[in-house]
Amino acid sequence: MSENKQVIGDIFGGLTAAIVALPLALAFGVQSGMGAIAGLYGAIALGIFAAIFGGTKTQISGPTGPMAVVASAVIAGEIAIYGSLEAAIGTIVATFVLAGLMQVFMGFSGIGKYIRYMPYPVVSGFMSGIGIIIIILQIFPFFGLSSPKHIVDIVSSLDSIVGVVNTHAVVLAVLTIFTIYMFPRVTKIVPSALVALVGLTVLSHLLGLKVPIIGDIPAGLPDVHIDTLLYMDWHHPMVMVIPALTLAALGAIDSLLTSVVADNMTKTQHNSNKELIGQGIGNTISGLIGGLPGAGATMRTVVNINAGGSSKLSGLIHGIVLLIILLGAGAYAKLIPLPVLAGILITVGIGIIDYKGIKHILHVPKPDAVVMVIVLLLTVFVDLLQAVAVGMVMASVLFMKQMSDTAESKSSSSLLSDFKDIHLLPDEVGLVDDIKDQIYIQHFDGPIFFGFTSHFKEMMRTLPDVSVVIFRMYNVPNIDQSGMYAIEDAVLELQSKGIPVLITGIQKQPEDMLKSIKLIPGLIPLDHLYTDFGSAISALKEHKMKISVDVKKENNKILWRY
């Protein structure tokens, strides 16, 4: 890509990401209890500083659904302790700043590389729980009413909605959701959330609808809250430390998951520790100016890449565009109806829920399903950090039990003659050089579980130029949900390159699991499964597979085309 094209792509990417970010930032700010301006401050600070100092070139950062939910809980909790937002603001700001500093420490200490070992059921249950929380929090605003702050209170107060519904608010919220889902069928050039925000705000104002609105938004540059920090309550540090730790950990996970998405789209490799440092600096500055904490935002990052963004300049432009909007659009933003923001957030919550994990809940190993459900319920009804902690402990205990069972099984059957396949090498089954150069063999010598998937994905990413991949799974006694999806992702990636996958020696539990999610025979045909390695090689040599094999010489090298 030429330098001019890259700059133009970054400009379009950053501008598009800013347009997508604006309604979300305002909505998250309102949901938090600190006002729409806090969401915009957070989007600006993170957008600029996380882009400059971060380790993912195309990452767009700002307030996200999960971070907004945790921030809302922190704000509500500290208001409950101190009596009002004004009295609690010093502690709230200090909590957000401390969360940013913790992320910087995580980056410098190298802890970023360990976050990738988060088990899939824990992430799935947590994200689905966050999505459900966002939706529940918008039930009362959807009907034009003030909402209780806690989930349990909202659920127990649902009967009070009857008889006091604001019809105008319901119409606006429904039209918002309809616009967000249907407008992309007309065009995807303009983000549908922005169309809903602007269009329905204008409509509401022209028709004079009686609905709650955002209200006055401060104009000009934000204040720096150094003086607020000096007068806060330092006698109860744990009021800050525990929530800050929750925000720091969640922000790290949220950001690094988005970095992986960006890597897959751009075929690049992010720097996890540098990314945490950038996110930490962004969150620290956001806290100092009264903004919400945030993280790498998946949807905005994808939009940026698709619009041409390829460097840190795109993230920087995204933040600058939002700053310009802040300086000139406050008079208009105050007219935005709260039911419109509720509609936007409901679609955000719907998008966060992990439908793949829920869909396969009856087909994945039962321990994984139990962990996912427990984490989801704890996330919604108890506490987010406790949910993740309990999920990690459960996943670790179940894994240790699994490893113990595996060790016992190997010990009792180590003398069986079937284990001779472990020692087979390509040359021992008569592979000739021209075929060997075109076949990649992946050996699995134990369970495929959440702790192995990151290494497996890296191996697949650096795969050499080959025509066939063989997974040797004779020594895989079981596979968990993370492993299932890692194999699925690898097979999809290989198929996109026209590379078929063969599996040899697969045992009953892994085969049943892969069949339960239709990976077999949906992606890997039954005739690509072989009882032993030699049979697969023989089929390749004798062209007995259903795929067509074309052997062609080019520049004195054998090319196998499938």
N, C-alpha and C positions, 0 to 999 in steps of 0.2 A: 504494500500500500504506500503511495507517495505521501510525502509530508502534508501537502495541501489537502489531499483527500482525507487524511486522518484528522486534521484539524476541523474540516467541515463536518465529518462524521461525529466528532466529539461535541461540536456545537449543537447539531441536531439532537444527538443523544441526550445531552444535558438539558436542553430546552424541553424536550418531550418528557423526560423524567420529572422535571420541575412541575410541569402541568399536571402530571399524574399525582405528584406528591402533595400539591396544594390542598385539595379537598380532604385528603387523609390526615394531613397535619392538623387542619382546623378541627376535624371530627375527633381525633385522638385528644386534642387539647381540651375540648368541651367535656369529653368523657372523663378525663382525669380529675376534673374539679378545679383546675387552675385556670381555666379559660382557654379559648381558641388560640390566643396569642402565645401561650406556652408551647403548644404544638408547633407553631410556626417558628418560634425561637429555636426549638430543638432541631427542626428540619434544617434550618440555616447553619447552625453551629456544627452539627454532625456532617451535613452535606459538604461543608468547606474543609473542616479540619480532618475528618476521617479520610477524605479523599487525598489530602496532601500527605498525611503521615501513615496511611494504611498500607496493607500489603496485597491488595487486590485491585488491579488497575481499573476495572470497570464497575466496581462496587458503588452503589448509590445507598447512602445511609440516611437515617432519620427515624422518627418515632414509628414503631411497628405495633401490630396488634398485641403480641405477647408482652412487649415492654410496656405498652400503655395500660394493660390490665394490671400488671404488677405495680406500676407507678400509681395508678388509681388507688390500689389497696394501701400502698404506703402513705399516700396523702390522706386518705380517709382515716387510717389508723392514727396518724399523728395529729390530725384535727381533733379526733376523739380524746386524745390525751391532753391537748393544750386548749381546747375549747373553740378555736376559730382558725381560719386560714392565716389571718394576720399574725396570730400568736405562734403558729406552728411553722411559719414560712422559713425561719432560720434553720430549724431542724430538717425541714424538707429539702432546702437547698444544700445543706451539709450532707444529707444522705445521698443526693444525686452526685455531688462532687466526689464523695468518698467512693461511690460505685465506679466512677470514671478512673480514679486513682488506683483502685483495685485492679481494673482491667489493664492499666499500664504496667502494674507490677506483674500481672499474669503473663503479659507479653515479654517483659525483660527476663522473667524467671524460666521461660521456655515451657510453661504449662499448656500452651495452646495445642501442642501436638497430642496431648492426652484426651482432649475433649472429643476427638473423633471416635473414641471407644464407647461413647454413649450407646447403649443397646437400643435397637429399633423400637421394641415395645414401649420403652420409657419415653422416647421422643414422640412416638405415635399417640400414646395416651395423654401426654402433656399438651401437645399441639391441639388435639381434638378437644381437650378440656378448655384450653384457651379460647378456641372458636366458640364453644358453647357458652362460656362466660360472656364473651362480647355480645352474643345474640341476646342472652337473658338481660344484660344491662340495658339493652335498647328497647325492651318491651314497653315500659312506661313512656319514654319519649316518643315511641311509635304512635301512641295514642294521644300525644300532646300533653302528657302529665309529668310532674316531677317524680323522679325515681328514688326509692331507697338506695342506700349505698352498698349493701351487702346482699349476696346471692340468696341466702336463706330468707332474708327479709322480703326480697322481691317475690320469691316463690310463695311465701306465706301471705302476701298482700295482693295476689292476683285477683281475688274476688272483689277487691275494692275498685277495680277498673270499671266494672259494669255500672252504667248509669251516668258516668262522668267522662265518657269518651269525647274527645274533640274530633269531630268528623272531618274538618278541614285538615287537621294534622294527619289523620289516617290516609286521606286521599293523597297528600303530598308524599308521605312515606312510601305508599304503594307505587305511585308514579316514579319515584326515585329508583326503587328496586327494578321496576319494569324497564326504565330507561337504561340502567346499567347493564342489564342482561340482553336487551333487544337492540340497542343502538349499534353495537358492533356489527350487526347484520347489514346495517346501512353503510357504515364506513368505520374503519379502525384508525383512521388518520388522527381523529380527535378523540381523546380518552372519554369513555362514556360517563365516568364519575364526574368529570368536569362539566360535561353537557348537562347532567342532572343538577349539579350544584348551581350553575349559572342560570340555566333555563327555568328551573322551578323557583329559584329565588326571585327572578324577574316576574314570573307569573304570580307568585304569592303577593308581591308588592303591588302589582298593577290591579289585582282583584281585591286587594285589601283584606286578605284572609286573616282571621284572628288566630294566629298560632304563635307560640313562643319563638323568639329569635335569639341569635348570639348576643346582641347588645354591643355596647361600646368596646372598641379595641384600641389599646394605646397606640399612638402614632409615634414615628421616629425610631431611633435606635434604642435598644434595651439598656436598662441600667445594669451595672455590675454590682452584685450583692455581697461585696466584701464586708461592708459594715454589718449586714445581717448576720453573717457568720460570727462576728465578734460578740454579738449579743444573744446568741442562742444558748440553750441549756446544755452545758457540758457535763452536768452531774449524772446524766443517764445515757452514757455512750451506746449501750446496747440497743436503744431505740433507733439509732442510726446504723449500727454495724450489721445487724442481721438483715434488715431490708436492703442495705447496700450490697451485701454479699449475694443476696438473691438476684438483684438487678445485674450485678457484674457477671455472675455465672450465666444467667439467661441471655444477656446481651452477647456474651462470648459464643454461646451455642448458636444463637440466632444468626450472628454474623458469619461464623465459619461454615454453617450449613449453606448460607447464600454464596459464600466464596466458592464452595464446591460446585454449586450450580453454574456460577460464572466460569469456572475452569472447564466444565463440560461443554459449555457453549463456545468458548473462545479457544479451546485446546491449549490453555496456558496452565501455569501452576502458581497458586498464590503462596504468600509467606504468612503462615498462621500467626506467628508471634508478632510480626510487624503489624498485621491486621489488628490484633488486640491492642497494640500500643496506639494505633490510629483511632480506634473506637474509644479507647480510654481518654485520649486527649479531647476528642470531640464531645464525649459525655461530661468531662470535667468543665469544659468551657460552656456547654449548654446549661449545666447546673448553675454556674456562676452568673449567667444572665437570666435565670428564671425559666429556662426551657425544660421540656421533658427529656428524659434519657431515651436513647434509641439504639438501633443496631443496623446491620446491613439488611436492606429491604429487598426481598426476592423479586417481587413483582416490578418494582422500580428498576432494579438492576437488569432484569430481562428486557424491559422496555428500552433501557439505555443501549444495551447491546444490539437489539434488533433495529434501533434507529441509527446505528452507525458508531456508537461510542466504543472506543478501543483503548483509551488511556485515562489517567487520573484527571486530565483536563475536563472530561465530561462531567465527573462528579463535582468539580470545582464550579463549573458553569451552572450546574443544577442549583447549587447553594446560592450563587450570586443572583440568579434569576429570582429565587424566592426572597432574597434581601430587597431587590428592587420592588417586588410586589408588596412587601411589608411597608416600604416607605411611601407607596402611592395608592394602596387599595383598601386601607383600613375603613374609610367612610362607607365603602360598599359592602365589605365583608360583614359588618355589624347587622346587615339586613338578612343574613342567611338564616332560614328557618331551622330550628332544632330537629323537627321531624325529617327534614332532608338529610341532615347529618346522621340521624338514626338509621335511615334507609341505607346510606353508604356503609355504615359500620356493620349492619346486618349482613350485607354481601361480603364484607371483609371476613366476618366470623364464619360464614358458610364456606369461604375459600380456604380457611386455615384448617378446617376439620380434615383429618386423614381418612378419606373414604376407602382407599386401598386397604389400609390396615383393618378397618371395620368390616369391609366386605369379606376378608379372609379370616375373620376371627374364629370361625368354626373349623377352619382347615389347617391353621398353623398349630404347632405344638401347644398343648394345653397350658403349660407353664407360661409361655409367651403371652397367650391370650389373657390369663389371670393377671399377669403383671400389667398389661395394657389397661385392662378394665379398672384395676385398683388405682393406678396412677391417674386415670381420667377422673374417677370419682373424687379422689383426694384433691386433685387440682380444682375441681368445680366447687366442692363443698367445704374443704378444710384450708389448705395452704399450698401455694405453688412449690416453695422450696422443700417443704415436707414431702410433697408428692414425688418430686424427683429423687430425694434422699431415700425414701421408702422403696421406690422403683429400682434404684441402683443396688440397694442392699438385697432385695428379693432376687434380682437378676444374677447377682454375684453368688448368692447362696445356691440358687438353682443350677448355676454353671458348675460350682464345685461338686454338687451332687452328681451332675452329669459326667464330669471328669472321673469321679470315683467309680461310677458304674462302668465307664469305658475301660478303666484300668483293670478292673476285675474281669471283664469280658476278655480282654487281650491275654491276661495271665492264664485264663482257663483254656484258651484255645490256640495258644501260640505254636503248638506242634502240628497243627492240621496241615496237610499237604497243600491245601488251597492257598496258603499264604505264600507259596512260591512265586505268585504273580508280583509280589513286592519287589522281587529281585530282577524282574525282566527289564532288559534294556533294549532300545531300538535295534541295535546290531544283532542281538540274540534272536530276534524273530525275522531276520533276513531282510532288513531294510536296505535298499540300495541308496547310494549317495544322492541321486537326483530326486528321489522321493523325500528323503530325510530332510533335505533343505527346505521343503515346502510344508512341513508338518510341525506344528507347535504342540508340545505335550505338557499339560499342566498336572502335576502330581499333587494329590491331596493326601496327607499322611495323618489325618485326625479329623475331629469334628469341625464342621464349618459353622462358626458361631460369630457373635458380634465382635469379639476381639480380633478376629482374623480378617473381617471383611475389608478394612481399610487397606491392609497389605495386598489383598487379592485385587482390589480395584486398581491399585498402583501398578501391579504386574500387568493387568489387562491394558492399562493406559500406555505402557511402554512396550506393547507387543510388537515383535518384529514383523516384517512384510512376509506373510505366509498365506497359504491357501486353505489349510484345514487346521482346526484346533481340536485336540483330544483332551477331555477331562478324565483322568484316571482316578476313580472314586472307590476303589476296592477297600481302602483303609478309612473310609468315612462312615462311622457307625450311625451318626445322626447329624441333623442340620437344623438350625433354629431360624426364626423369621428373618433376622438380619441377613443370614447366609442365603436364604431363599431369594430375597430381593437382590442381593449382590450378584448371584448367578443370573437372575433374570436380566439385570442391567447389562451384564457382560455379554450375554447371548444376543440381546437386542443391538448392542453396539457392533458386535461381530457380524451380525446379519446385515446391518446397514452397509457394511463393507463387502458384502457378498461372501463372507467366510462361514461355512457350515461348522457346526459343533457336534462332535461325537462323544458319547459317554461310555466308559468301560467299567465293568465290575461294580455297578451301583447296588448298594444294599437296600433292604426293604424300607426302612424309615425314610431315608432321603428320597427314594423313588416315590413313595406315597405322598410325601410333602410336596414334591415338584408336580405330581399329578393333581393334587388337591387344588392348586392355583392355576391349573391348566397350562403350566410351562411345558409339561409333557402331556399330550402330544402337540399342544398349541404352537410352541416355538421349536421344540426339538422332537422330530417325528420318532415314532416307536422303532422304526428300522435304523435309527441312528444310535440305538442302545445295544451294547455288546457285552456278553458275559465276561470276556477277557480281552486283554490288549491285543493278543495275536489275531483274534477274529476281526477286529477293527482294521488292523493293518492288511490282512488278507483281502478284506472287502475293498479297501482302497486300491490295492494292487490289481485286483481282478475286475474292478469296475462293477461290483454287484450292488452298489448303493443305488437308490432311486434317483439321486442327483446325477446329472450328466457330467462326465469327466472328459475334458479335452486336453490332451497332452500336446504341447507345441514347443518347438525349439526356437529361441530368439536370442541372438548373440551368444550362442553356444551354452545357453542356460535352459534347463527344463522349467516350463511354466505350467502349472496345473490350474485350469480354469473350471470353476464350478457354477 
